[in-house]
């Protein structure tokens, strides 16, 4: 499987223009860097959780501890999704990062923010602003998805 991807990439590499090659190299470098960040963050998270549980310095039932650990896990998931998106660019399955995927990553980041939100420390205006941003991102994603679905339906019915 991996060797067939490599063969496909080497064959398509000669067909790419200079900017497309540059774009692929940048995407590959970003993929590598984000992968390193993910690995380091995962190791630190695992060490922190194990040390905290073994030495009883951390109570997993404490709301603040749970929020912190869950927030770190959500951060890793967001980084993984971003890295997965870059893989499409490296494999030349997409020439640019898709807007809908970036919107979903932004929605994930907002969901993480809501999970970590301490309602005692924020004002109603801040919560309203976050809710408005979530609504705007959700509606934008919905419009893009509806248009893509409509374009797909019209393309399949015309052929």
C-alpha positions as CSV (number, residue, x, y, z in Angstrom):
1,X,0.0,0.0,0.0
2,X,2.7,2.5,1.1
3,X,5.0,1.5,-1.9
4,X,2.1,2.1,-4.4
5,X,1.6,5.6,-2.9
6,X,5.3,6.3,-3.2
7,X,5.3,5.1,-6.9
8,X,2.3,7.2,-7.6
9,X,3.9,10.2,-6.0
10,X,7.2,9.8,-8.0
11,X,5.3,9.4,-11.2
12,X,3.1,12.4,-10.6
13,X,6.1,14.5,-9.4
14,X,7.5,14.8,-12.9
15,X,4.1,16.2,-14.1
16,X,3.9,18.9,-11.4
17,X,4.9,22.5,-12.0
18,X,7.4,24.3,-9.8
19,X,4.8,25.9,-7.6
20,X,3.0,22.6,-7.1
21,X,6.2,20.9,-6.1
22,X,6.9,23.7,-3.7
23,X,3.5,23.3,-2.2
24,X,4.0,19.6,-1.8
25,X,7.4,20.1,-0.1
26,X,5.9,22.7,2.3
27,X,3.0,20.3,3.1
28,X,5.4,17.5,3.7
29,X,7.5,19.7,6.0
30,X,4.5,20.8,7.9
31,X,3.3,17.3,8.2
32,X,6.6,16.3,9.7
33,X,6.7,19.2,12.2
34,X,3.1,18.6,13.3
35,X,3.8,14.9,13.7
36,X,6.8,15.7,16.0
37,X,4.6,18.1,18.0
38,X,1.9,15.5,18.3
39,X,4.3,12.8,19.5
40,X,5.9,15.2,22.1
41,X,2.5,16.3,23.3
42,X,1.2,12.7,23.6
43,X,4.3,11.6,25.6
44,X,4.0,14.6,27.9
45,X,0.2,14.0,28.3
46,X,0.8,10.3,29.1
47,X,3.6,11.1,31.6
48,X,1.5,13.7,33.3
49,X,-1.5,11.5,33.6
50,X,0.5,8.4,34.8
51,X,2.6,10.5,37.3
52,X,-0.5,12.2,38.6
53,X,-2.5,9.0,39.0
54,X,0.4,7.0,40.5
55,X,1.5,9.6,43.0
56,X,-2.1,10.6,43.7
57,X,-1.3,14.2,43.0
58,X,-4.1,14.3,40.6
59,X,-7.7,13.3,41.3
60,X,-9.3,12.2,38.0
61,X,-12.7,13.0,39.4
62,X,-11.8,16.6,40.1
63,X,-13.6,18.7,37.6
64,X,-10.6,21.0,36.9
65,X,-8.2,18.1,36.4
66,X,-10.7,16.4,34.1
67,X,-11.1,19.6,32.1
68,X,-7.4,20.0,31.7
69,X,-6.7,16.5,30.6
70,X,-9.7,16.4,28.3
71,X,-8.6,19.8,26.8
72,X,-5.1,18.4,26.1
73,X,-6.7,15.3,24.4
74,X,-8.9,17.6,22.3
75,X,-5.8,19.6,21.3
76,X,-4.1,16.4,20.2
77,X,-7.2,15.4,18.2
78,X,-7.3,18.9,16.5
79,X,-3.6,18.5,15.6
80,X,-4.2,15.0,14.2
81,X,-7.1,16.3,12.1
82,X,-5.0,19.1,10.8
83,X,-2.1,16.7,10.0
84,X,-4.5,14.4,8.2
85,X,-5.6,17.3,6.0
86,X,-2.0,18.0,5.1
87,X,-1.6,14.4,4.0
88,X,-4.1,15.0,1.2
89,X,-1.9,17.8,0.0
90,X,1.3,15.7,0.1
91,X,-0.4,12.9,-1.8
92,X,-1.7,15.5,-4.3
93,X,-5.3,14.4,-3.8
94,X,-6.1,18.0,-3.1
95,X,-4.1,21.0,-4.3
96,X,-5.2,23.2,-1.4
97,X,-6.6,22.7,2.0
98,X,-10.3,22.4,1.7
99,X,-12.3,25.2,3.3
100,X,-14.8,22.8,4.8
101,X,-12.1,20.8,6.6
102,X,-10.7,24.0,8.1
103,X,-14.2,25.0,9.2
104,X,-14.6,21.7,10.9
105,X,-11.2,22.1,12.6
106,X,-12.3,25.6,13.8
107,X,-15.5,24.1,15.1
108,X,-13.5,21.5,17.0
109,X,-11.3,24.2,18.5
110,X,-14.4,26.1,19.6
111,X,-15.9,22.9,21.1
112,X,-12.6,22.5,23.0
113,X,-12.9,26.1,24.2
114,X,-16.5,25.5,25.5
115,X,-15.4,22.3,27.3
116,X,-12.6,24.2,29.1
117,X,-14.7,27.3,29.7
118,X,-14.9,28.3,33.4
119,X,-18.3,30.0,33.5
120,X,-17.4,31.8,36.7
121,X,-14.4,33.5,35.1
122,X,-16.0,34.7,31.9
123,X,-18.6,37.3,31.2
124,X,-21.9,36.8,29.4
125,X,-20.5,38.9,26.4
126,X,-17.6,36.4,26.0
127,X,-20.0,33.4,26.0
128,X,-22.2,35.2,23.5
129,X,-19.2,36.0,21.3
130,X,-18.2,32.3,21.4
131,X,-21.7,31.2,20.6
132,X,-21.9,33.7,17.7
133,X,-18.6,32.4,16.3
134,X,-19.8,28.8,16.6
135,X,-23.1,29.7,14.9
136,X,-21.3,31.5,12.1
137,X,-18.9,28.7,11.5
138,X,-21.7,26.1,11.6
139,X,-23.8,28.0,9.1
140,X,-20.8,28.6,6.8
141,X,-20.0,24.9,6.9
142,X,-23.7,24.1,6.2
143,X,-23.8,26.4,3.2
144,X,-20.6,25.0,1.8
145,X,-21.8,21.5,2.3
146,X,-25.2,22.2,0.8
147,X,-23.6,23.8,-2.3
148,X,-21.2,20.9,-2.7
149,X,-24.1,18.4,-2.4
150,X,-26.2,20.4,-4.9
151,X,-23.2,20.6,-7.3
152,X,-22.7,16.9,-7.0
153,X,-26.4,16.1,-7.6
154,X,-26.5,18.4,-10.7
155,X,-23.3,16.8,-12.1
156,X,-24.6,13.3,-11.7
157,X,-28.0,14.1,-13.2
158,X,-26.5,15.8,-16.2
159,X,-24.4,12.8,-17.2
